[in-house]
Amino acid sequence: MTTNTILLLLLSLLIAGGLSFFQYYYKAKAKSNLNLVLAFLRFLSIFGILLLLINPIMSRKAFETIKTPLPIVVDNSSSIIDLKANQTALDLHTKLFQSKELQDKFDVQSYQFDTEFQTTEVPIANGINFKGTQTNIDEVAKNLKSIYKNTSFPTLLITDGNQTSGNDYVFSFDAINKVFPLVVGDTAKSLDLKVGQLNVNKYAFQKNKFPVEVFLNYAGNKTTTAEFKITQGNSVLSKQSVTFSASKKSVVLNVLLPADKVGVQVFRATISSNQREKNTYNNSKNFAVEVIDQKTNVAIISNLNHPDIGALKRAIESNAQRKVTVVKPNSVSSLQDYNILILYQPTGEFKSVFEKNKLAGINIFIVTGNNTDFNFLNQQQTNFAFKMSGQKEDYLAGFNEQFNLFAIDNLGFENFPPLQNPFGTVTTSGAISTLLSSKIRNIETNAPLLAFAENQGKRSAFLLGENIWKWRLQSHVDNQSFEKFDVFVDKIIQFLVSNDSKKSLVVNHESFYNSGETIEISAQYFNKNYEFDEKARLTISVTNSKTKQTKNYDLLKGNNFYKVNLDGLSAGTYNFSVRELNSQTAYSSRFEILDFDIEKQFVNPDVEKLTQLAAQTQGKLYHPNQVDALIKSLLEDESYKAVQKEIVTKTPLIDWVWLLILIAISLASEWFLRKYNGML
């Protein structure tokens, strides 16, 4: 309290005492014990009221001891069981978590991880079951950074170090926070042959041969000869001998396989020898290829050399079903070889192309820019009327959530670099569906940036701006991959390559999935006006073709689509049917889940990687029999000390309800005594 407050309190005491004395002693004719009681009650009432008027701030100090957090993180993936280290991991966790010495010094927290990072339930037998299908140690680093932001703390990581998804975890952890890996599993090296990575395209074309790149790995010190083969059913398609030695630990094979049958074809790559191995599951791996009997030929016609052309070509050809040819307009003799025409910044030199396409009837994708002849373009199509100036302008994109020609996700178009096009007025006519609208410095122009049109069974797309190559680059910066942008372009091409009339129920799915992958099926349902129906009720029935077991799921509404996650299905072939319950519209198809458990590919823990992690964070790697040494090291580390925090709580006296109650009781008591004794 301040000096002024103390002086006011003293003055209040004098005023309350003086008034009480004046009324019950100075003016009183007879003095008794009753006068003393009444004077005291009056003193309490007056002093309490004056206290409320002064309203002094009451301060209270408390001290809190904050211990250094100590997260104990346990690998909950199935590879721990495969390495026969599940009981060891549980014992280590129990010993560390229940250590009284560690609890006295640290704030011990328990976590577990597989594909996701989460808090461990207590008792741990209810939470840690070692059934995770993937291992993502990088996710541990991200979550610990978020939970213990701006805090110095050690991490105890109980794992085998074998990561199957996510970024390289060695450099994911904060270098200033020590990580102490506790490696579980047999570290003794044993002979092992393994089919490592398989590189193969998802699609192949009938009556062609498709390449398969196989990486074979060997763990051992002796010279060993193994047999590698690729089979389909009971047929052996490729077979050869491979020799390994202490100096030759890996071999890369390139094999050409025939694509004879249309549809999803499943193959099995196997390596074997006469040596006894500890783990034979990783000696084989299934892979699949969808054999198709057609290919989409896309012509990019342009007079310019522009980065957009290369970006479009790479994005389109990321789908093996597409082939892109770049030609100049005066070099086009026939359009019969092409399924789609991309006319990049057309000028008067494109007149012969437009004339030929009137007879060919090929769907077109027109991209405009600063070199486009808009007067010529107005003469060649009727979907847009352009009145453009010679001034260049930058146009930002705005995503249309109501777009319903095909399912598309917002890639963050609003944050993409602007496209450049001449400034002017763009007027639409006919049935135009806008996917992206244009903005100038966040001011809507009411004109499209990317739009689609359908007239008498023919489809066309219009991108009103150049420099889309910057979008592809920005998408890679945002996602560390070109995949999302390439899928976006592929959906535009897929729309143009098909002239089918609109379907009320559109379902998107893959023909095959690998075990452990996310299995998602999305769908769109349109009403009679071909508007996305947000009130649709979609269900999916999935049946295993071998066991005939059927599971039913509801599709959940997302952003302009419905989606279901089918994770947890075992390997096999599945028939499925998506149905809209109100209209009974249905779509049926099938997909296959390949038998592949990535967690069973390991023979030993990755000691080398965990050692690198420990060195990177100034920590140290420990084995299960060294857990006591780890505890001792943590207890002796003087850099982790508890911090005593002073907490000052300031409360205004007016918030103290009991003071109001005391004033009310004293006033009521005084009135009652005066009334009872005839003094009123």
C-alpha positions as CSV (number, residue, x, y, z in Angstrom):
1,M,0.0,0.0,0.0
2,T,1.1,3.6,-0.7
3,T,1.7,6.2,2.0
4,N,-1.4,8.1,1.0
5,T,-3.5,5.0,1.4
6,I,-2.1,4.4,4.9
7,L,-2.8,8.0,5.9
8,L,-6.4,7.7,4.6
9,L,-6.9,4.5,6.6
10,L,-5.6,6.3,9.8
11,L,-7.9,9.2,9.1
12,S,-10.8,6.8,8.6
13,L,-10.1,5.2,12.0
14,L,-10.2,8.6,13.6
15,I,-13.4,9.7,11.9
16,A,-15.1,6.3,12.7
17,G,-14.0,6.4,16.3
18,G,-14.8,10.1,16.7
19,L,-18.4,9.8,15.3
20,S,-19.0,6.7,17.4
21,F,-17.7,8.4,20.6
22,F,-19.7,11.6,19.9
23,Q,-23.0,9.8,19.5
24,Y,-22.8,7.2,22.2
25,Y,-20.6,8.8,24.9
26,Y,-20.4,12.5,24.5
27,K,-24.1,13.0,23.9
28,A,-25.3,10.1,26.1
29,K,-27.1,10.9,29.3
30,A,-26.3,7.6,30.9
31,K,-23.3,5.5,30.1
32,S,-23.6,1.7,30.1
33,N,-22.2,-1.5,28.5
34,L,-25.0,-1.1,25.8
35,N,-23.5,2.2,24.8
36,L,-20.1,0.5,24.4
37,V,-21.6,-2.2,22.1
38,L,-23.6,0.3,20.0
39,A,-20.5,2.5,19.7
40,F,-18.4,-0.5,18.5
41,L,-21.1,-1.5,16.0
42,R,-21.3,2.1,14.7
43,F,-17.5,2.2,14.5
44,L,-17.5,-0.9,12.3
45,S,-20.2,0.4,10.0
46,I,-18.6,3.8,9.4
47,F,-15.1,2.4,9.1
48,G,-16.3,-0.3,6.7
49,I,-18.0,2.3,4.5
50,L,-14.9,4.5,4.5
51,L,-12.8,1.5,3.6
52,L,-15.0,0.8,0.5
53,L,-14.7,4.5,-0.5
54,I,-10.9,4.4,-0.2
55,N,-10.7,0.9,-1.8
56,P,-7.1,0.0,-0.9
57,I,-5.4,-2.6,-3.1
58,M,-4.5,-5.7,-1.1
59,S,-1.3,-7.5,-2.3
60,R,-0.5,-11.1,-1.6
61,K,2.7,-12.9,-2.5
62,A,3.1,-16.6,-3.3
63,F,6.0,-18.6,-4.5
64,E,5.8,-21.3,-7.1
65,T,8.6,-23.8,-8.0
66,I,8.8,-24.5,-11.7
67,K,10.7,-27.7,-12.5
68,T,12.4,-28.3,-15.8
69,P,10.1,-30.4,-18.1
70,L,11.4,-33.9,-18.9
71,P,9.4,-35.5,-21.7
72,I,9.7,-39.3,-22.0
73,V,8.7,-40.3,-25.5
74,V,8.1,-43.9,-26.4
75,D,8.0,-45.4,-30.0
76,N,4.5,-47.0,-30.3
77,S,5.1,-48.5,-33.8
78,S,4.8,-52.2,-34.6
79,S,8.5,-52.4,-35.5
80,I,9.3,-52.5,-31.7
81,I,7.4,-55.8,-31.5
82,D,9.1,-57.1,-34.6
83,L,12.4,-56.4,-33.0
84,K,11.2,-58.1,-29.8
85,A,11.8,-55.0,-27.8
86,N,8.3,-54.2,-26.7
87,Q,8.8,-55.4,-23.1
88,T,12.2,-53.7,-22.8
89,A,10.6,-50.4,-24.0
90,L,7.8,-50.7,-21.4
91,D,10.3,-51.5,-18.6
92,L,12.4,-48.5,-19.5
93,H,9.4,-46.2,-19.6
94,T,8.2,-47.4,-16.2
95,K,11.6,-47.1,-14.5
96,L,12.1,-43.6,-15.8
97,F,8.6,-42.3,-15.3
98,Q,8.4,-43.7,-11.7
99,S,11.8,-42.6,-10.7
100,K,11.4,-40.5,-7.5
101,E,14.7,-38.8,-8.0
102,L,13.7,-37.6,-11.5
103,Q,10.3,-36.5,-10.3
104,D,11.9,-34.5,-7.5
105,K,14.1,-32.6,-10.0
106,F,12.0,-32.6,-13.2
107,D,8.4,-32.2,-14.3
108,V,8.2,-35.7,-15.9
109,Q,5.8,-36.0,-18.8
110,S,5.0,-39.1,-20.8
111,Y,4.3,-39.2,-24.6
112,Q,4.1,-41.8,-27.3
113,F,4.2,-41.6,-31.1
114,D,3.8,-43.6,-34.3
115,T,2.3,-41.6,-37.2
116,E,1.0,-39.0,-34.7
117,F,2.3,-37.6,-31.4
118,Q,0.1,-37.9,-28.3
119,T,0.1,-38.0,-24.5
120,T,0.4,-41.5,-23.0
121,E,-2.5,-42.7,-20.9
122,V,-2.0,-43.8,-17.3
123,P,-1.6,-46.7,-16.7
124,I,0.6,-47.0,-19.7
125,A,-0.7,-50.5,-20.5
126,N,-3.9,-48.8,-21.7
127,G,-2.0,-46.4,-24.0
128,I,1.2,-48.0,-25.4
129,N,0.3,-51.1,-27.5
130,F,2.9,-51.0,-30.3
131,K,0.4,-51.2,-33.1
132,G,1.3,-48.1,-35.0
133,T,1.6,-48.6,-38.8
134,Q,4.2,-45.9,-39.4
135,T,7.0,-44.2,-37.4
136,N,7.4,-40.4,-37.6
137,I,10.1,-39.2,-35.3
138,D,10.0,-35.8,-37.1
139,E,6.5,-35.3,-35.6
140,V,8.0,-35.7,-32.1
141,A,10.4,-32.8,-32.8
142,K,7.6,-30.6,-34.1
143,N,5.3,-31.2,-31.2
144,L,8.0,-30.8,-28.5
145,K,9.0,-27.5,-30.0
146,S,5.4,-26.3,-29.8
147,I,4.6,-27.6,-26.3
148,Y,7.8,-26.4,-24.6
149,K,8.4,-23.2,-26.6
150,N,11.2,-21.0,-25.3
151,T,12.1,-23.6,-22.7
152,S,15.4,-25.5,-22.1
153,F,14.7,-29.2,-21.5
154,P,16.1,-32.7,-22.1
155,T,14.2,-35.3,-24.0
156,L,14.3,-39.1,-23.4
157,L,13.5,-40.9,-26.6
158,I,12.8,-44.7,-26.4
159,T,12.9,-46.0,-29.9
160,D,14.6,-48.2,-32.5
161,G,15.3,-45.1,-34.7
162,N,13.8,-46.7,-37.8
163,Q,11.7,-43.9,-39.3
164,T,9.2,-44.7,-42.1
165,S,7.6,-41.3,-42.7
166,G,8.4,-37.6,-42.3
167,N,11.5,-35.5,-42.7
168,D,14.9,-36.5,-41.5
169,Y,14.7,-36.3,-37.8
170,V,18.4,-35.7,-37.0
171,F,18.1,-32.0,-37.7
172,S,14.4,-31.6,-36.7
173,F,15.1,-31.3,-33.0
174,D,16.3,-28.0,-31.4
175,A,20.1,-28.1,-31.2
176,I,20.0,-26.3,-27.8
177,N,17.8,-29.0,-26.2
178,K,19.6,-32.3,-25.5
179,V,18.1,-35.5,-26.7
180,F,19.0,-38.8,-25.0
181,P,18.0,-41.7,-27.3
182,L,17.5,-45.0,-25.5
183,V,17.9,-47.5,-28.3
184,V,15.9,-50.7,-28.1
185,G,16.2,-53.9,-30.1
186,D,19.1,-56.2,-30.9
187,T,22.0,-54.1,-32.2
188,A,24.1,-57.2,-33.2
189,K,24.4,-57.2,-37.0
190,S,23.0,-60.3,-38.8
191,L,22.9,-61.4,-42.4
192,D,19.9,-59.9,-44.2
193,L,18.8,-59.5,-47.8
194,K,16.2,-56.9,-48.5
195,V,14.2,-55.6,-51.5
196,G,14.6,-51.9,-50.7
197,Q,13.1,-49.3,-52.9
198,L,11.0,-50.0,-56.0
199,N,10.6,-47.3,-58.6
200,V,7.8,-47.9,-61.1
201,N,5.2,-45.7,-62.9
202,K,1.6,-46.0,-61.7
203,Y,0.5,-46.4,-65.3
204,A,1.7,-48.3,-68.4
205,F,0.3,-48.6,-71.9
206,Q,-0.9,-51.9,-73.3
207,K,1.4,-53.8,-75.6
208,N,4.4,-51.8,-74.4
209,K,7.1,-52.6,-71.9
210,F,7.5,-50.6,-68.7
211,P,10.7,-50.1,-66.6
212,V,11.1,-51.2,-63.0
213,E,14.0,-50.0,-61.0
214,V,14.9,-52.2,-58.0
215,F,17.2,-51.4,-55.1
216,L,18.5,-54.6,-53.4
217,N,20.3,-54.2,-50.0
218,Y,22.6,-56.6,-48.1
219,A,23.7,-56.7,-44.5
220,G,26.6,-59.1,-43.9
221,N,30.3,-59.5,-44.3
222,K,30.5,-62.7,-46.4
223,T,30.3,-63.0,-50.2
224,T,26.8,-64.2,-51.0
225,T,25.0,-65.0,-54.2
226,A,21.2,-64.5,-54.3
227,E,18.5,-65.0,-56.8
228,F,16.2,-62.1,-57.7
229,K,12.9,-62.6,-59.6
230,I,9.7,-60.8,-60.4
231,T,6.5,-62.9,-60.6
232,Q,2.9,-62.4,-61.4
233,G,0.8,-65.1,-60.0
234,N,2.5,-68.4,-60.9
235,S,4.4,-66.8,-63.8
236,V,8.1,-65.8,-63.5
237,L,8.5,-62.7,-65.6
238,S,12.2,-61.9,-64.8
239,K,14.9,-63.9,-63.0
240,Q,18.7,-63.2,-62.4
241,S,21.5,-63.9,-60.0
242,V,23.0,-61.1,-57.8
243,T,26.3,-61.2,-55.9
244,F,26.9,-59.3,-52.7
245,S,30.0,-58.9,-50.6
246,A,31.4,-56.9,-47.7
247,S,32.3,-54.1,-50.1
248,K,29.2,-54.4,-52.3
249,K,26.2,-53.8,-50.0
250,S,23.7,-52.8,-52.6
251,V,22.7,-53.5,-56.2
252,V,20.4,-51.5,-58.5
253,L,18.6,-53.5,-61.2
254,N,16.6,-52.2,-64.1
255,V,14.0,-54.6,-65.5
256,L,11.5,-54.2,-68.4
257,L,8.2,-56.0,-67.9
258,P,5.5,-56.5,-70.5
259,A,2.1,-54.7,-70.2
260,D,-0.2,-57.3,-71.8
261,K,-3.5,-57.0,-69.9
262,V,-5.6,-53.9,-69.3
263,G,-6.3,-53.1,-65.7
264,V,-4.5,-53.2,-62.4
265,Q,-1.7,-55.7,-62.6
266,V,0.0,-56.9,-59.3
267,F,3.6,-58.1,-59.3
268,R,5.9,-59.5,-56.6
269,A,9.7,-58.8,-56.4
270,T,11.6,-61.4,-54.4
271,I,15.2,-62.0,-53.4
272,S,16.4,-65.3,-51.8
273,S,19.5,-67.2,-51.0
274,N,20.5,-70.4,-49.2
275,Q,21.7,-68.4,-46.2
276,R,19.6,-68.3,-43.1
277,E,18.1,-64.9,-42.3
278,K,16.6,-63.4,-39.2
279,N,14.0,-61.5,-41.1
280,T,12.6,-62.9,-44.4
281,Y,9.5,-60.6,-44.6
282,N,11.6,-57.9,-46.3
283,N,12.8,-60.3,-48.9
284,S,9.8,-59.6,-51.1
285,K,7.7,-56.6,-52.0
286,N,4.5,-56.3,-54.0
287,F,3.9,-53.5,-56.5
288,A,1.2,-52.7,-59.0
289,V,0.8,-51.0,-62.3
290,E,-2.4,-49.9,-64.0
291,V,-2.2,-50.9,-67.7
292,I,-4.3,-48.6,-69.9
293,D,-5.0,-48.8,-73.6
294,Q,-4.9,-45.1,-74.5
295,K,-2.8,-41.9,-74.0
296,T,-3.8,-38.3,-74.0
297,N,-1.8,-36.2,-76.5
298,V,-1.7,-32.5,-75.7
299,A,-0.4,-29.9,-78.1
300,I,0.9,-26.6,-76.6
301,I,0.8,-24.2,-79.6
302,S,2.8,-21.0,-79.1
303,N,5.0,-18.5,-81.0
304,L,6.7,-17.5,-77.7
305,N,9.5,-18.9,-75.6
306,H,8.1,-18.6,-72.1
307,P,8.6,-20.3,-68.7
308,D,4.9,-21.0,-68.6
309,I,5.2,-23.5,-71.5
310,G,7.8,-25.6,-69.6
311,A,5.8,-25.4,-66.4
312,L,2.6,-26.6,-68.1
313,K,4.5,-29.4,-69.9
314,R,6.1,-30.7,-66.7
315,A,2.8,-30.5,-64.8
316,I,0.8,-32.3,-67.5
317,E,3.4,-35.0,-68.1
318,S,3.6,-35.7,-64.3
319,N,0.7,-38.0,-65.2
320,A,2.1,-40.8,-67.3
321,Q,-1.2,-40.9,-69.3
322,R,-0.4,-37.5,-70.8
323,K,2.1,-36.6,-73.6
324,V,2.8,-33.0,-74.5
325,T,4.1,-31.7,-77.8
326,V,5.2,-28.1,-78.2
327,V,4.7,-26.7,-81.7
328,K,4.4,-23.3,-83.5
329,P,1.1,-22.4,-85.1
330,N,2.6,-22.3,-88.6
331,S,4.0,-25.8,-88.1
332,V,0.7,-27.5,-87.4
333,S,-0.3,-29.5,-90.5
334,S,-3.0,-31.7,-88.8
335,L,-4.8,-31.9,-85.5
336,Q,-5.7,-35.5,-85.7
337,D,-2.9,-36.6,-83.4
338,Y,-4.0,-34.4,-80.5
339,N,-6.8,-34.7,-77.9
340,I,-6.4,-31.3,-76.4
341,L,-5.0,-28.0,-77.7
342,I,-3.4,-25.4,-75.4
343,L,-3.3,-22.1,-77.3
344,Y,-0.7,-20.0,-75.6
345,Q,-1.2,-16.3,-76.2
346,P,-2.9,-16.6,-79.6
347,T,-2.4,-14.0,-82.3
348,G,-3.4,-13.7,-85.9
349,E,-0.9,-16.4,-86.8
350,F,-3.2,-18.9,-85.0
351,K,-5.9,-18.4,-87.6
352,S,-5.1,-21.6,-89.4
353,V,-5.2,-23.5,-86.1
354,F,-8.7,-22.2,-85.3
355,E,-9.9,-23.0,-88.8
356,K,-8.6,-26.6,-88.6
357,N,-10.2,-27.0,-85.2
358,K,-13.6,-26.0,-86.5
359,L,-13.6,-29.3,-88.3
360,A,-11.6,-31.4,-85.8
361,G,-13.8,-30.2,-82.8
362,I,-10.9,-30.6,-80.2
363,N,-11.3,-29.1,-76.8
364,I,-9.1,-26.1,-76.2
365,F,-7.3,-24.4,-73.3
366,I,-6.6,-20.7,-74.1
367,V,-3.9,-18.8,-72.1
368,T,-3.7,-15.1,-72.6
369,G,-1.0,-12.6,-71.7
370,N,0.7,-9.4,-72.7
371,N,1.4,-10.7,-76.2
372,T,-2.2,-11.8,-77.0
373,D,-4.1,-10.3,-79.9
374,F,-7.5,-9.8,-78.2
375,N,-9.2,-8.4,-81.3
376,F,-8.3,-11.6,-83.1
377,L,-9.4,-13.7,-80.1
378,N,-12.8,-11.9,-80.0
379,Q,-13.4,-13.1,-83.6
380,Q,-12.5,-16.7,-82.9
381,Q,-14.7,-17.4,-79.8
382,T,-17.9,-16.2,-78.3
383,N,-17.5,-17.0,-74.6
384,F,-15.6,-13.8,-73.8
385,A,-15.5,-10.3,-75.1
386,F,-12.2,-8.5,-74.5
387,K,-11.8,-4.7,-74.4
388,M,-8.2,-4.4,-73.4
389,S,-5.7,-1.5,-73.2
390,G,-2.0,-1.5,-73.8
391,Q,-1.3,-1.1,-70.0
392,K,-0.1,-4.2,-68.1
393,E,-1.8,-5.1,-64.9
394,D,-1.2,-7.7,-62.1
395,Y,-4.2,-9.9,-61.2
396,L,-4.5,-11.8,-58.0
397,A,-6.7,-14.9,-57.7
398,G,-9.8,-15.5,-55.6
399,F,-11.0,-19.1,-55.2
400,N,-14.7,-19.8,-55.9
401,E,-16.0,-22.2,-53.2
402,Q,-19.2,-22.9,-55.3
403,F,-17.3,-24.2,-58.4
404,N,-18.8,-27.6,-59.2
405,L,-17.5,-28.9,-62.6
406,F,-15.0,-31.1,-60.8
407,A,-13.6,-31.5,-57.3
408,I,-10.7,-29.2,-56.6
409,D,-9.0,-28.1,-53.4
410,N,-7.9,-24.5,-52.7
411,L,-4.1,-24.6,-53.0
412,G,-3.9,-21.2,-51.4
413,F,-4.5,-19.4,-54.7
414,E,-5.1,-16.1,-52.9
415,N,-1.5,-16.2,-51.7
416,F,0.0,-17.0,-55.1
417,P,2.0,-14.4,-57.1
418,P,-0.2,-12.3,-59.5
419,L,-0.6,-13.2,-63.1
420,Q,0.0,-10.5,-65.7
421,N,-2.5,-9.5,-68.4
422,P,-3.4,-6.2,-70.1
423,F,-5.8,-4.0,-68.2
424,G,-9.3,-3.8,-69.6
425,T,-12.8,-5.1,-69.4
426,V,-13.7,-8.8,-69.8
427,T,-17.4,-9.6,-70.5
428,T,-18.7,-13.2,-70.3
429,S,-21.6,-14.7,-72.3
430,G,-23.2,-18.1,-72.2
431,A,-22.7,-20.7,-69.5
432,I,-19.3,-19.9,-67.9
433,S,-18.1,-21.6,-64.7
434,T,-15.5,-19.6,-62.8
435,L,-13.0,-21.4,-60.7
436,L,-10.7,-18.4,-60.0
437,S,-11.9,-14.8,-60.0
438,S,-9.5,-11.9,-60.6
439,K,-8.6,-9.1,-58.2
440,I,-6.4,-6.0,-58.6
441,R,-4.7,-5.2,-55.3
442,N,-7.5,-7.1,-53.4
443,I,-10.2,-5.1,-55.3
444,E,-12.6,-7.5,-57.1
445,T,-12.8,-6.9,-60.9
446,N,-16.0,-9.1,-61.3
447,A,-14.1,-10.9,-64.1
448,P,-12.7,-14.5,-64.1
449,L,-9.1,-15.4,-64.0
450,L,-9.6,-19.1,-64.7
451,A,-12.9,-20.2,-66.2
452,F,-14.5,-23.1,-68.1
453,A,-17.2,-23.2,-70.8
454,E,-19.4,-26.0,-72.3
455,N,-21.2,-25.4,-75.7
456,Q,-22.9,-28.2,-77.6
457,G,-20.7,-30.9,-76.1
458,K,-17.4,-29.0,-76.6
459,R,-15.4,-27.9,-73.7
460,S,-12.9,-25.0,-73.3
461,A,-10.8,-23.4,-70.6
462,F,-9.5,-19.9,-70.3
463,L,-6.6,-18.7,-68.1
464,L,-6.5,-14.9,-68.4
465,G,-2.9,-14.1,-67.4
466,E,0.7,-15.3,-67.9
467,N,3.4,-16.3,-65.4
468,I,1.6,-19.4,-64.1
469,W,5.1,-20.9,-63.7
470,K,5.4,-18.7,-60.6
471,W,2.3,-20.6,-59.2
472,R,4.0,-23.9,-59.7
473,L,7.1,-22.6,-57.9
474,Q,5.1,-21.1,-55.1
475,S,3.3,-24.4,-54.6
476,H,6.6,-26.2,-54.2
477,V,7.7,-23.6,-51.7
478,D,4.5,-24.1,-49.7
479,N,4.4,-28.0,-49.9
480,Q,8.0,-29.0,-50.7
481,S,6.5,-30.7,-53.7
482,F,5.1,-29.9,-57.1
483,E,2.4,-32.6,-56.7
484,K,-0.5,-30.4,-55.6
485,F,-0.1,-28.0,-58.4
486,D,0.4,-30.8,-61.0
487,V,-2.8,-32.5,-59.8
488,F,-4.6,-29.1,-60.2
489,V,-3.4,-28.9,-63.8
490,D,-4.2,-32.5,-64.4
491,K,-7.8,-32.0,-63.3
492,I,-8.1,-29.2,-65.9
493,I,-6.8,-31.6,-68.6
494,Q,-9.1,-34.4,-67.4
495,F,-12.1,-32.0,-67.7
496,L,-11.1,-31.1,-71.2
497,V,-10.2,-34.6,-72.4
498,S,-13.8,-35.8,-71.6
499,N,-16.9,-34.7,-73.4
500,D,-19.2,-36.8,-71.2
501,S,-22.3,-35.1,-69.9
502,K,-22.3,-34.1,-66.2
503,K,-23.0,-36.9,-63.8
504,S,-25.0,-36.3,-60.6
505,L,-22.6,-38.5,-58.5
506,V,-18.8,-38.1,-59.1
507,V,-16.4,-40.4,-57.1
508,N,-12.6,-40.0,-57.0
509,H,-10.4,-42.9,-55.9
510,E,-7.2,-44.7,-56.8
511,S,-7.1,-48.2,-58.4
512,F,-4.7,-49.5,-55.7
513,Y,-3.1,-48.4,-52.4
514,N,-0.2,-49.7,-50.3
515,S,-0.9,-51.0,-46.8
516,G,-0.3,-48.3,-44.3
517,E,-1.1,-45.5,-46.7
518,T,-4.0,-43.2,-46.1
519,I,-7.0,-44.6,-48.1
520,E,-9.4,-41.8,-48.9
521,I,-12.3,-41.8,-51.3
522,S,-14.0,-38.5,-52.1
523,A,-17.3,-37.8,-53.9
524,Q,-19.5,-34.9,-55.1
525,Y,-23.2,-35.0,-55.6
526,F,-25.0,-32.5,-57.8
527,N,-28.7,-31.6,-57.8
528,K,-30.8,-31.3,-61.0
529,N,-29.4,-27.8,-61.7
530,Y,-25.9,-29.3,-61.4
531,E,-25.2,-27.4,-58.2
532,F,-23.3,-29.0,-55.4
533,D,-25.8,-30.5,-52.9
534,E,-24.7,-29.8,-49.4
535,K,-27.7,-31.8,-48.0
536,A,-26.8,-35.0,-49.7
537,R,-26.5,-38.2,-47.6
538,L,-23.7,-40.3,-49.0
539,T,-22.7,-43.8,-47.7
540,I,-20.2,-46.3,-48.9
541,S,-20.3,-50.0,-48.7
542,V,-16.9,-51.8,-48.9
543,T,-16.7,-55.6,-49.4
544,N,-13.6,-57.7,-49.3
545,S,-13.9,-59.9,-52.4
546,K,-12.2,-62.9,-50.7
547,T,-13.8,-62.9,-47.3
548,K,-17.1,-61.3,-48.4
549,Q,-17.0,-59.2,-45.2
550,T,-18.8,-55.9,-45.7
551,K,-18.3,-52.6,-43.9
552,N,-20.5,-49.5,-44.2
553,Y,-19.3,-45.9,-43.7
554,D,-20.8,-42.4,-44.0
555,L,-19.0,-39.9,-46.1
556,L,-18.4,-36.6,-44.2
557,K,-18.9,-33.3,-45.8
558,G,-15.8,-31.2,-46.6
559,N,-15.2,-28.1,-48.6
560,N,-17.3,-28.7,-51.7
561,F,-16.9,-32.5,-51.5
562,Y,-17.7,-35.5,-49.3
563,K,-14.9,-37.8,-48.0
564,V,-14.4,-41.0,-46.2
565,N,-11.2,-42.5,-44.7
566,L,-10.9,-46.2,-45.0
567,D,-7.6,-46.7,-43.0
568,G,-7.4,-50.0,-41.2
569,L,-8.5,-52.3,-44.1
570,S,-6.3,-55.3,-44.6
571,A,-4.6,-56.2,-47.8
572,G,-6.8,-57.5,-50.6
573,T,-9.2,-56.6,-53.3
574,Y,-12.3,-54.6,-52.4
575,N,-15.5,-53.9,-54.2
576,F,-17.3,-50.7,-53.1
577,S,-20.5,-48.8,-53.8
578,V,-21.2,-45.2,-53.0
579,R,-24.9,-44.3,-52.7
580,E,-26.8,-41.1,-52.2
581,L,-29.7,-42.1,-49.9
582,N,-32.3,-39.6,-51.0
583,S,-32.1,-40.2,-54.7
584,Q,-30.6,-43.7,-54.6
585,T,-28.0,-42.7,-57.2
586,A,-25.1,-45.1,-57.0
587,Y,-21.5,-45.5,-58.2
588,S,-19.7,-48.9,-58.0
589,S,-16.0,-49.8,-58.6
590,R,-13.1,-51.6,-57.0
591,F,-9.7,-51.0,-55.6
592,E,-6.8,-53.2,-54.3
593,I,-4.7,-52.8,-51.2
594,L,-1.2,-54.3,-51.7
595,D,0.3,-56.4,-48.9
596,F,3.2,-54.3,-47.6
597,D,4.1,-53.6,-43.9
598,I,6.9,-51.1,-43.9
599,E,7.4,-51.6,-40.2
600,K,8.6,-55.2,-40.8
601,Q,11.4,-54.2,-43.1
602,F,14.0,-53.8,-40.3
603,V,16.4,-56.2,-38.7
604,N,18.2,-53.9,-36.4
605,P,17.6,-50.5,-34.8
606,D,19.2,-47.5,-36.6
607,V,22.0,-46.9,-34.0
608,E,23.9,-44.7,-36.5
609,K,21.1,-42.3,-37.0
610,L,20.3,-42.0,-33.3
611,T,24.0,-41.4,-32.5
612,Q,23.9,-38.5,-35.0
613,L,20.8,-37.1,-33.3
614,A,22.5,-37.3,-29.9
615,A,25.6,-35.6,-31.2
616,Q,23.6,-32.9,-33.0
617,T,21.8,-31.9,-29.7
618,Q,24.8,-32.4,-27.4
619,G,23.1,-35.4,-25.9
620,K,24.2,-39.0,-25.6
621,L,22.9,-42.4,-26.8
622,Y,22.2,-45.0,-24.1
623,H,21.4,-48.7,-24.2
624,P,18.8,-50.3,-21.9
625,N,21.4,-51.6,-19.5
626,Q,22.7,-48.0,-19.1
627,V,19.4,-46.5,-17.8
628,D,20.9,-46.0,-14.3
629,A,23.8,-44.1,-15.8
630,L,21.3,-41.9,-17.8
631,I,19.3,-41.1,-14.6
632,K,22.5,-40.2,-12.7
633,S,23.7,-38.0,-15.6
634,L,20.4,-36.1,-15.6
635,L,20.5,-35.7,-11.8
636,E,24.0,-34.4,-11.9
637,D,23.4,-32.0,-14.8
638,E,23.5,-28.5,-13.2
639,S,22.0,-26.8,-16.3
640,Y,18.6,-28.1,-15.3
641,K,17.5,-26.4,-12.1
642,A,14.1,-25.6,-10.7
643,V,13.1,-21.9,-10.9
644,Q,11.2,-20.3,-8.0
645,K,8.7,-17.9,-9.4
646,E,7.1,-15.1,-7.3
647,I,3.4,-14.6,-7.9
648,V,1.9,-11.3,-6.7
649,T,-1.9,-11.2,-6.5
650,K,-3.4,-7.7,-6.2
651,T,-7.1,-7.6,-5.1
652,P,-9.1,-4.3,-4.6
653,L,-10.9,-4.3,-1.2
654,I,-14.2,-3.6,-2.9
655,D,-14.1,-7.1,-4.3
656,W,-14.1,-8.5,-0.8
657,V,-17.8,-9.6,-0.3
658,W,-17.3,-10.4,3.4
659,L,-16.7,-6.7,4.1
660,L,-20.1,-5.8,2.7
661,I,-21.6,-8.6,4.8
662,L,-19.9,-7.3,7.9
663,I,-21.2,-3.7,7.3
664,A,-24.7,-5.1,6.8
665,I,-24.6,-7.2,10.0
666,S,-23.2,-4.3,12.1
667,L,-25.9,-1.9,10.9
668,A,-28.7,-4.4,11.4
669,S,-27.4,-5.3,14.8
670,E,-27.2,-1.7,15.9
671,W,-30.7,-1.0,14.7
672,F,-32.1,-4.1,16.4
673,L,-30.4,-3.2,19.8
674,R,-31.6,0.4,19.6
675,K,-35.1,-0.8,18.8
676,Y,-35.1,-3.4,21.5
677,N,-34.0,-0.9,24.1
678,G,-36.4,1.8,23.1
679,M,-33.7,4.2,21.8
680,L,-35.6,4.8,18.5
